[in-house]
Structures are given as C-alpha cells and as structure tokens.
Amino acid sequence: MITRKYLAAILGFAFVAAWIGFGFGDAVLCLLGAAIFYAVASFLEGDLDLAELQGRLRSNDTSPTAPPPRPRPRARVQ
C-alpha cells in the first residue's frame, strides 16, 4: 500500500523532473492539468459534491435563503 509520504515524494520528483525538462511554466501547467483531471474523476465517482463546494465558497451570500423547515407534527399518544 502506498502511503501519503511516498505519494508526495513521487509527485515532488515528477514536478522537479518536469521543471528541469520543460521549464517552470510547463511544470506548473502539468500540475494544473493533473488537478483538473483529479477533480473530474472525483466528480464522476461521486466523491465531489459541487453544490456543497459552491456553498463553502460563498462567504457572503446576498441571495434570499430558503425558509426554515416546518416543525414535525407531534404524534398523539393515548
């Protein structure tokens, strides 16, 4: 099983190798492309909820909010 430390080391090596081979700008574009494909794969697998993400990104919501839910009626006990 690969641990986070090993994965970070592999990704760091790949980034530095791309930086040396292609230049810094191209290495950053490789990271950006990887992040986009990771996000798409997460969305397709259901791990990424765009509505929740949008709610987190909105800090000052000026749109009207949904009304609070109605209380549930109490059951009569006889």
Secondary structure, DSSP 8 states (H G I E B T S, - for coil): ---HHHHHHHHHHHHHHHHHHH-HHHHHHHHHHHHHHHHHHHHHHT---HHHHHHHH-SS--S---------------
